Every structure is written in structure tokens, then in C-alpha cells.
Amino acid sequence: LAGMTLGGWSLYIGMPLAMLIVWLPRLRSRAIPDVVPADTGSAISELTRDLSHTTSHNALSAAGVAFSVKQLASKLESQLDAAAQIVSNAEVMIATEHATLQLSREALEAASEAHHSSAAGRTELVDSIARMHQLSQRANASRELIEALSLR
């Protein structure tokens, strides 16, 4: 646990190592019988058997820890791949947002130009209608003048 705090190790690595550190001394300090063996050959045989059992248990524990570490490494790798995919998707979304922003600005500019053109066209149309009315009034006045002259 100190390695997690000071070394920055993850919980997945710290917990199995802490369990190993806690259980390892208990496995080594198993109760040794107080009876003095009568035969040194059987004492050596018992010691060998005990050592073999402890070594096998330690090897199994180490294999379990190694397996857990490999599984955790695989999960971390999978999480890193998922995080990289998320970052990649976010970059695509940002690029799409920038493109949408640019297209929106262009559409706003085009709409503004169309509005200005429409306002200018409306002004020209009103001016043209006013001129046509003036021409019509002049034409009527000219016709009346021509009729008046032709009557004389």
C-alpha cells in the first residue's frame, strides 16, 4: 500500500502484492512440532517435504499474482485503446464542429448579402414605379396638350 501511495502504483498491482506480503510470513512460520525427531533421515525427509510444500505453495501464489497482473495489464491496455478511440472520435467531432461553424458563417454572410440586395432592389423598384407614374402623367399631359392644339 505504501507503493501505491509513494510510488503511484495502481490498486490492481498494489492489492495482490499487499496480500502476498501479508500471507507469505504466515506460510513460512508454520507450527514446527516440538518433538525432536528420533531419526535424522525422517527429519530430513519431513523437512524436504515441508520445503517442497512451501515452495509449491509459493510458486502457485506467484503464478496467481502473475496471472492477475497479466489480466490487469490486458484490461489497462483495453482501457487505453478505448481512451484513444474516444480521443480520436472527439477530434473528429471538433473538426466537424469547426466545419459547421465555417459553413454557418458563410450562410449568414450570403443571407446578409441577399437581404442587402433585396433592399436595394426594392428601392430601385419603388424608384422605377415612381418614374413610370411620372412618365404616365407627362404622357397624359402631352396628349391633352396635343388634343387642345388640334382643336384650334
C-alpha positions as CSV (number, residue, x, y, z in Angstrom):
1,L,0.0,0.0,0.0
2,A,2.9,2.3,0.6
3,G,4.0,1.6,-3.0
4,M,0.5,2.8,-4.2
5,T,0.8,6.0,-2.2
6,L,4.5,6.8,-2.7
7,G,5.2,5.0,-6.0
8,G,2.0,5.9,-7.7
9,W,1.2,2.2,-8.4
10,S,-2.4,1.3,-9.2
11,L,-4.7,-0.6,-6.9
12,Y,-4.6,-3.6,-9.3
13,I,-0.9,-4.0,-8.6
14,G,-0.8,-2.9,-5.0
15,M,-3.5,-5.2,-3.6
16,P,-2.1,-8.5,-4.9
17,L,1.4,-7.5,-3.7
18,A,0.0,-6.5,-0.3
19,M,-1.8,-9.8,0.0
20,L,1.3,-11.7,-0.9
21,I,3.3,-9.7,1.7
22,V,0.7,-10.4,4.4
23,W,0.4,-14.2,3.7
24,L,4.0,-15.0,2.9
25,P,5.3,-14.8,6.5
26,R,2.4,-16.9,7.8
27,L,3.2,-19.6,5.3
28,R,6.8,-19.7,6.4
29,S,6.2,-19.7,10.1
30,R,4.0,-22.7,10.3
31,A,4.0,-24.5,13.6
32,I,7.0,-26.8,13.8
33,P,6.4,-29.7,16.1
34,D,8.4,-29.5,19.4
35,V,9.1,-33.2,19.2
36,V,12.8,-33.9,18.4
37,P,12.9,-36.4,15.6
38,A,14.4,-39.7,16.6
39,D,15.6,-40.5,13.2
40,T,17.6,-37.8,11.3
41,G,16.7,-39.4,8.0
42,S,13.0,-39.0,8.7
43,A,13.7,-35.4,9.9
44,I,15.4,-34.6,6.6
45,S,12.6,-36.3,4.7
46,E,10.0,-34.2,6.7
47,L,12.0,-31.0,6.2
48,T,12.3,-31.8,2.5
49,R,8.6,-32.5,2.2
50,D,7.8,-29.2,4.1
51,L,10.2,-27.2,2.0
52,S,8.7,-28.8,-1.2
53,H,5.1,-28.0,0.0
54,T,6.1,-24.4,0.9
55,T,7.9,-23.9,-2.4
56,S,5.0,-25.3,-4.3
57,H,2.6,-23.1,-2.5
58,N,4.8,-20.0,-3.1
59,A,5.1,-20.9,-6.8
60,L,1.3,-21.2,-7.0
61,S,0.9,-17.9,-5.3
62,A,3.4,-16.3,-7.6
63,A,1.7,-17.8,-10.6
64,G,-1.6,-16.4,-9.3
65,V,-0.2,-13.0,-8.9
66,A,1.5,-13.1,-12.3
67,F,-1.8,-14.2,-13.8
68,S,-3.7,-11.3,-12.1
69,V,-1.0,-8.9,-13.2
70,K,-1.4,-10.1,-16.8
71,Q,-5.1,-9.8,-16.6
72,L,-4.8,-6.3,-15.2
73,A,-2.3,-5.3,-17.9
74,S,-4.7,-6.6,-20.5
75,K,-7.6,-4.6,-19.0
76,L,-5.4,-1.5,-18.8
77,E,-4.4,-1.9,-22.4
78,S,-8.0,-2.3,-23.4
79,Q,-8.9,0.9,-21.5
80,L,-6.0,2.7,-23.1
81,D,-7.3,1.6,-26.6
82,A,-10.8,2.8,-25.6
83,A,-9.5,6.1,-24.4
84,A,-7.5,6.6,-27.6
85,Q,-10.7,5.8,-29.6
86,I,-12.6,8.4,-27.5
87,V,-9.9,11.0,-28.2
88,S,-10.0,10.2,-31.9
89,N,-13.8,10.5,-32.0
90,A,-13.6,13.8,-30.1
91,E,-11.1,15.1,-32.6
92,V,-13.4,14.2,-35.4
93,M,-16.3,15.9,-33.6
94,I,-14.2,19.0,-33.1
95,A,-13.3,19.1,-36.8
96,T,-16.9,18.6,-37.8
97,E,-17.9,21.4,-35.4
98,H,-15.3,23.8,-36.9
99,A,-16.6,22.9,-40.5
100,T,-20.2,23.5,-39.4
101,L,-19.2,26.8,-37.8
102,Q,-17.4,27.9,-41.1
103,L,-20.4,26.9,-43.2
104,S,-22.8,28.7,-40.8
105,R,-20.7,31.9,-41.1
106,E,-20.8,31.6,-44.9
107,A,-24.5,31.0,-44.9
108,L,-25.0,34.1,-42.6
109,E,-22.9,36.2,-44.9
110,A,-24.8,35.0,-48.0
111,A,-28.1,35.7,-46.3
112,S,-26.9,39.2,-45.3
113,E,-25.8,39.9,-48.9
114,A,-29.2,38.6,-50.2
115,H,-31.0,40.9,-47.7
116,H,-29.0,43.9,-48.8
117,S,-29.5,43.1,-52.4
118,S,-33.3,42.7,-51.8
119,A,-33.4,46.0,-50.0
120,A,-31.5,47.7,-52.9
121,G,-33.8,46.0,-55.4
122,R,-36.9,47.1,-53.6
123,T,-35.6,50.7,-53.5
124,E,-34.9,50.6,-57.3
125,L,-38.3,49.1,-57.9
126,V,-40.1,51.9,-56.0
127,D,-38.0,54.5,-57.9
128,S,-38.9,52.8,-61.2
129,I,-42.6,52.8,-60.4
130,A,-42.4,56.5,-59.4
131,R,-40.7,57.3,-62.7
132,M,-43.3,55.3,-64.6
133,H,-46.1,57.3,-62.9
134,Q,-44.3,60.5,-63.8
135,L,-43.9,59.3,-67.4
136,S,-47.6,58.3,-67.5
137,Q,-48.6,61.8,-66.1
138,R,-46.4,63.5,-68.7
139,A,-47.8,61.4,-71.5
140,N,-51.4,62.2,-70.4
141,A,-50.4,65.9,-70.2
142,S,-48.8,65.7,-73.6
143,R,-51.9,64.0,-75.1
144,E,-54.2,66.7,-73.6
145,L,-51.9,69.4,-75.0
146,I,-51.9,67.7,-78.4
147,E,-55.7,67.5,-78.3
148,A,-56.0,71.1,-77.3
149,L,-53.7,72.2,-80.1
150,S,-55.5,70.0,-82.7
151,L,-58.9,71.6,-81.7
152,R,-57.5,75.1,-82.5
